[in-house]
Amino acid sequence: MDLRTMQYYLAVVREGTISAAAEALHVAQPSLSRQMKELEQEFGAPLFVRGNRKITLTEEGIVLRRRAEELVQLMQMTKEEITQVKNHISGAVRIGAGESVSFHYLSRTASRLSEEQPDIRFHITSGDTQDLMDELTDGLIDFAVIFTEVDHDLYQSITLPESDRFGVLMPKAHPLASKETVRIRDLKGYPVILSRAHAAVISGMKDFSGLDVVATYNLIYNASLLVEDGLGLAVTFDGLIRCDGNSTLAFRPLVPEMPATGKLIWKKYQTFSPAAQLFIEHVREQIHTQAG
C-alpha cells in the first residue's frame, strides 16, 4: 500500500465505478481494477460490493476510506509545510571579491535574492586573489571572484558575463592626462602603482617589463590617495574611482585593450548552506536568462 494507491482508492469511492475513476485519473481501467483487487488481497478483506451500476463500500472499505483520507490530507499538509520551509530561507552568503565593476553582476543578484528571502544576509570581503584564495581554502568565505586562471581540479567556477578594462589613474594635471588613451610604453619613465592582483595578471606581459613599480596596493581607494599625493600613476580597472566633478584625478584607458573577466569560484564538493545554494542557483539562472 502506498499513497498513490490510496489516492486511486479514494477516486473509485468518489466516482462510484472503476471505469469512471480510471477516466478521471487518466489511467487504464484494467490496471486500476487490478490495483483495487491487489489492495483487497493485501488487507485480506473485500472493500467493495460491486453492483450493476455503482459500487458500495463494505465495513472494511469504510474504515479504509476514513484512514486513506487522513493519510492523503496528512501528506498534503506535509508537502505544504516543506514548501514553506523551502521558500523561507535564512542564513549568510559570504563572498570575497577584488574591486571590480563586474561585481555589479553579483550585487544585482544579491539584491533580487534579498527581495525574495529577506532573512538572508550577505557578507562581502575585499581583497586580492591570494587573500581570497586563502580565505576560501580556510572556509571563511563561500565564494571568491578572481581574475586569474582557475584550478579546475580544486574549484568549480562560473565566468561572469561582464568584463573590466584596465586603465591608468592619474592627476588631471599630469602630462598623460592630455591623451584620450594611454599605451604601456607611455608609462615608461613614470612611477607606477599596481595592485597585487593586477600584477599577477600582467606580470607575464613583456610590455610591462621595465616599468618603475614604486608601490603595490590592495584597495584602489588607498591607491587613489597615493596618486593624489604624487607617489605615482595607478594601473586599475575603469569605474572604481570617480573622476568627474571636483575630483583632481583622471582615468585614461590602456590600449590595446586588455579586458579582464572575473570568475566566481567555490571549492569542489563543497556542501553549501541553503542560503549559499540558493544564491548560486540565482547566479546560474541570471546567466542563462542573459545568454538567452
C-alpha positions as CSV (number, residue, x, y, z in Angstrom):
1,M,0.0,0.0,0.0
2,D,1.3,3.4,-0.9
3,L,0.0,6.9,-1.1
4,R,-0.8,6.7,-4.9
5,T,-2.9,3.6,-4.3
6,M,-4.8,5.4,-1.5
7,Q,-5.5,8.3,-3.9
8,Y,-6.7,5.8,-6.5
9,Y,-8.9,4.1,-4.0
10,L,-10.5,7.4,-3.0
11,A,-11.1,8.2,-6.6
12,V,-13.0,4.9,-7.1
13,V,-15.0,5.7,-3.9
14,R,-15.7,9.3,-5.2
15,E,-16.6,8.3,-8.8
16,G,-18.6,5.3,-7.9
17,T,-17.2,3.0,-10.6
18,I,-13.8,1.7,-11.7
19,S,-14.4,3.0,-15.2
20,A,-15.3,6.5,-14.1
21,A,-12.4,6.6,-11.7
22,A,-10.0,5.4,-14.5
23,E,-11.2,8.1,-16.8
24,A,-10.8,10.8,-14.1
25,L,-7.3,9.6,-13.2
26,H,-6.3,9.1,-16.9
27,V,-5.2,5.5,-16.2
28,A,-6.2,2.3,-18.0
29,Q,-9.3,0.7,-16.5
30,P,-7.8,-2.9,-16.3
31,S,-4.8,-1.5,-14.5
32,L,-6.9,0.3,-11.9
33,S,-9.2,-2.7,-11.5
34,R,-6.1,-4.9,-10.8
35,Q,-4.7,-2.4,-8.3
36,M,-8.0,-2.5,-6.4
37,K,-8.1,-6.3,-6.3
38,E,-4.5,-6.3,-5.0
39,L,-5.5,-3.8,-2.3
40,E,-8.2,-6.2,-1.2
41,Q,-5.8,-9.1,-1.2
42,E,-3.3,-7.0,0.9
43,F,-6.0,-6.3,3.6
44,G,-7.5,-9.8,3.3
45,A,-11.0,-8.4,3.1
46,P,-13.4,-7.2,0.4
47,L,-13.6,-3.4,0.2
48,F,-16.3,-3.1,-2.4
49,V,-19.7,-4.5,-3.0
50,R,-19.8,-4.4,-6.8
51,G,-23.3,-3.7,-8.1
52,N,-24.6,-3.4,-11.6
53,R,-24.3,0.4,-11.7
54,K,-22.4,1.6,-8.7
55,I,-20.1,0.1,-6.1
56,T,-20.7,0.5,-2.4
57,L,-18.3,0.0,0.4
58,T,-18.1,-2.8,2.8
59,E,-17.5,-2.1,6.5
60,E,-13.8,-2.7,5.9
61,G,-13.9,-0.3,2.9
62,I,-15.5,2.4,5.0
63,V,-12.7,2.1,7.6
64,L,-10.1,2.3,4.8
65,R,-11.7,5.3,3.2
66,R,-11.5,7.2,6.5
67,R,-7.9,6.3,7.0
68,A,-7.0,7.0,3.4
69,E,-8.5,10.4,3.6
70,E,-6.4,11.1,6.7
71,L,-3.2,9.8,5.1
72,V,-3.7,11.9,1.9
73,Q,-4.6,15.0,3.9
74,L,-1.6,14.5,6.2
75,M,0.7,14.1,3.2
76,Q,-0.7,17.3,1.6
77,M,-0.1,19.2,4.8
78,T,3.4,17.8,5.0
79,K,4.2,19.0,1.4
80,E,2.8,22.4,2.2
81,E,5.0,22.7,5.3
82,I,8.1,21.6,3.5
83,T,7.3,24.1,0.7
84,Q,7.0,26.8,3.4
85,V,10.4,25.9,4.9
86,K,12.0,25.7,1.4
87,N,10.5,29.1,0.5
88,H,11.7,30.8,3.7
89,I,15.4,30.6,3.9
90,S,17.7,32.4,6.3
91,G,21.4,32.4,6.8
92,A,24.5,34.1,5.4
93,V,26.2,34.2,2.0
94,R,29.9,35.1,2.2
95,I,31.6,36.5,-0.9
96,G,35.2,37.6,-1.3
97,A,36.0,39.8,-4.3
98,G,38.6,42.1,-5.7
99,E,37.4,45.6,-6.6
100,S,35.7,45.4,-10.0
101,V,32.7,46.9,-11.8
102,S,31.8,43.3,-12.8
103,F,30.8,42.8,-9.1
104,H,27.7,44.6,-10.0
105,Y,26.6,41.3,-11.5
106,L,26.7,39.7,-8.1
107,S,25.3,42.7,-6.3
108,R,22.3,42.7,-8.5
109,T,21.7,39.0,-7.9
110,A,22.0,39.6,-4.2
111,S,19.5,42.4,-4.3
112,R,16.9,40.3,-6.1
113,L,17.5,37.4,-3.8
114,S,17.1,39.6,-0.8
115,E,13.7,40.7,-2.0
116,E,12.6,37.1,-2.2
117,Q,14.3,36.0,1.0
118,P,14.7,39.0,3.3
119,D,16.3,36.9,6.1
120,I,19.4,36.1,4.0
121,R,22.4,38.2,4.9
122,F,25.4,39.0,2.7
123,H,29.0,39.4,4.0
124,I,31.4,40.9,1.5
125,T,35.2,40.7,1.8
126,S,37.5,42.8,-0.3
127,G,41.0,41.6,-1.2
128,D,43.4,40.4,-3.8
129,T,43.5,37.0,-5.3
130,Q,45.9,35.4,-2.8
131,D,43.9,36.8,0.2
132,L,40.7,35.5,-1.2
133,M,42.1,32.1,-2.1
134,D,43.4,31.7,1.4
135,E,40.0,32.6,2.9
136,L,38.2,30.2,0.5
137,T,40.5,27.4,1.4
138,D,40.0,28.1,5.2
139,G,36.3,28.1,4.8
140,L,36.0,31.8,5.8
141,I,34.0,32.6,2.6
142,D,31.7,30.6,0.3
143,F,32.7,32.2,-3.0
144,A,35.5,34.2,-4.4
145,V,35.7,36.4,-7.5
146,I,39.1,36.2,-9.1
147,F,40.7,37.3,-12.4
148,T,43.4,34.7,-12.7
149,E,43.3,31.2,-14.1
150,V,41.1,28.7,-12.2
151,D,42.4,25.3,-11.0
152,H,39.5,23.1,-12.1
153,D,40.8,20.2,-10.1
154,L,40.1,22.1,-6.9
155,Y,37.4,24.6,-7.8
156,Q,34.1,24.9,-9.7
157,S,33.6,28.2,-11.4
158,I,31.2,30.5,-13.3
159,T,32.6,33.1,-15.7
160,L,30.9,36.4,-15.1
161,P,29.4,37.9,-18.3
162,E,30.8,41.4,-17.7
163,S,34.4,42.3,-18.2
164,D,36.6,45.1,-16.8
165,R,39.1,47.1,-18.7
166,F,42.5,48.3,-17.5
167,G,43.4,52.0,-17.4
168,V,45.6,54.5,-15.6
169,L,44.5,56.7,-12.7
170,M,46.5,60.0,-12.7
171,P,46.3,63.6,-11.6
172,K,44.4,65.7,-14.1
173,A,47.5,67.9,-14.3
174,H,49.7,65.0,-15.4
175,P,51.1,65.2,-18.9
176,L,49.4,61.9,-19.9
177,A,46.0,63.3,-19.0
178,S,46.0,65.2,-22.2
179,K,45.8,61.9,-24.1
180,E,42.5,60.1,-24.7
181,T,44.1,56.7,-24.2
182,V,47.5,55.6,-22.8
183,R,49.8,52.9,-24.1
184,I,52.0,50.9,-21.8
185,R,55.1,52.4,-23.3
186,D,53.8,55.8,-22.3
187,L,54.2,54.8,-18.7
188,K,58.0,54.3,-19.1
189,G,59.8,56.9,-17.0
190,Y,56.9,57.5,-14.6
191,P,56.5,55.8,-11.2
192,V,53.7,53.2,-11.4
193,I,51.4,51.7,-8.7
194,L,50.0,48.2,-9.3
195,S,47.5,46.2,-7.3
196,R,48.9,42.8,-6.3
197,A,46.0,41.1,-8.2
198,H,46.6,43.0,-11.4
199,A,50.3,42.5,-11.0
200,A,49.7,38.7,-11.1
201,V,47.6,39.1,-14.3
202,I,50.0,41.3,-16.2
203,S,53.4,40.1,-14.8
204,G,53.8,37.8,-17.8
205,M,53.3,40.5,-20.4
206,K,56.6,41.7,-21.7
207,D,55.3,45.2,-22.4
208,F,55.2,45.8,-18.6
209,S,58.8,44.8,-18.1
210,G,60.9,47.8,-17.2
211,L,58.2,49.8,-15.5
212,D,59.2,51.6,-12.4
213,V,56.7,50.0,-9.9
214,V,57.1,52.1,-6.7
215,A,54.2,50.5,-4.8
216,T,51.5,47.8,-4.8
217,Y,48.1,48.1,-3.3
218,N,45.2,46.0,-2.1
219,L,42.3,48.6,-2.2
220,I,42.1,51.1,-5.0
221,Y,40.8,53.9,-2.7
222,N,44.1,53.9,-0.8
223,A,46.0,53.8,-4.1
224,S,44.0,56.8,-5.3
225,L,45.2,58.7,-2.3
226,L,48.8,57.8,-3.3
227,V,48.1,59.1,-6.8
228,E,46.6,62.3,-5.4
229,D,49.7,62.9,-3.2
230,G,52.0,62.4,-6.1
231,L,53.6,58.9,-5.5
232,G,52.8,57.6,-8.9
233,L,50.2,56.5,-11.5
234,A,47.9,53.6,-10.6
235,V,47.0,50.9,-13.1
236,T,43.5,49.8,-12.2
237,F,40.1,48.9,-13.6
238,D,37.8,51.5,-15.0
239,G,34.9,52.8,-13.0
240,L,36.2,52.2,-9.5
241,I,37.2,55.8,-8.7
242,R,35.0,58.8,-9.7
243,C,37.0,61.3,-11.7
244,D,34.2,63.7,-12.5
245,G,33.1,66.9,-10.8
246,N,35.7,68.4,-8.4
247,S,38.0,65.3,-8.5
248,T,41.6,66.1,-9.0
249,L,42.1,62.7,-10.8
250,A,41.6,61.5,-14.3
251,F,41.3,58.0,-15.8
252,R,42.6,57.0,-19.2
253,P,42.0,53.6,-20.7
254,L,45.0,51.5,-21.7
255,V,45.4,50.5,-25.3
256,P,45.4,48.0,-26.8
257,E,42.6,46.9,-24.5
258,M,43.2,44.1,-22.1
259,P,39.7,43.1,-20.9
260,A,39.8,41.1,-17.7
261,T,37.0,38.6,-17.0
262,G,36.0,37.7,-13.5
263,K,35.3,34.1,-12.4
264,L,33.1,33.2,-9.4
265,I,34.7,30.2,-7.8
266,W,34.0,27.8,-5.0
267,K,35.5,24.6,-3.6
268,K,34.7,21.4,-5.4
269,Y,32.4,19.1,-3.4
270,Q,31.5,21.9,-1.0
271,T,28.3,21.5,1.0
272,F,26.5,24.8,0.8
273,S,24.1,26.3,3.3
274,P,20.6,26.7,1.9
275,A,21.3,30.4,1.5
276,A,24.5,29.9,-0.4
277,Q,22.9,27.2,-2.5
278,L,20.1,29.5,-3.4
279,F,22.5,32.3,-4.3
280,I,24.4,30.1,-6.8
281,E,21.2,28.9,-8.3
282,H,20.1,32.5,-8.9
283,V,23.5,33.4,-10.4
284,R,23.2,30.5,-12.8
285,E,19.6,31.4,-13.7
286,Q,20.6,35.0,-14.3
287,I,23.4,34.0,-16.6
288,H,21.1,31.6,-18.5
289,T,18.5,34.3,-18.9
290,Q,21.1,36.8,-20.1
291,A,22.5,34.4,-22.5
292,G,19.1,33.6,-23.9
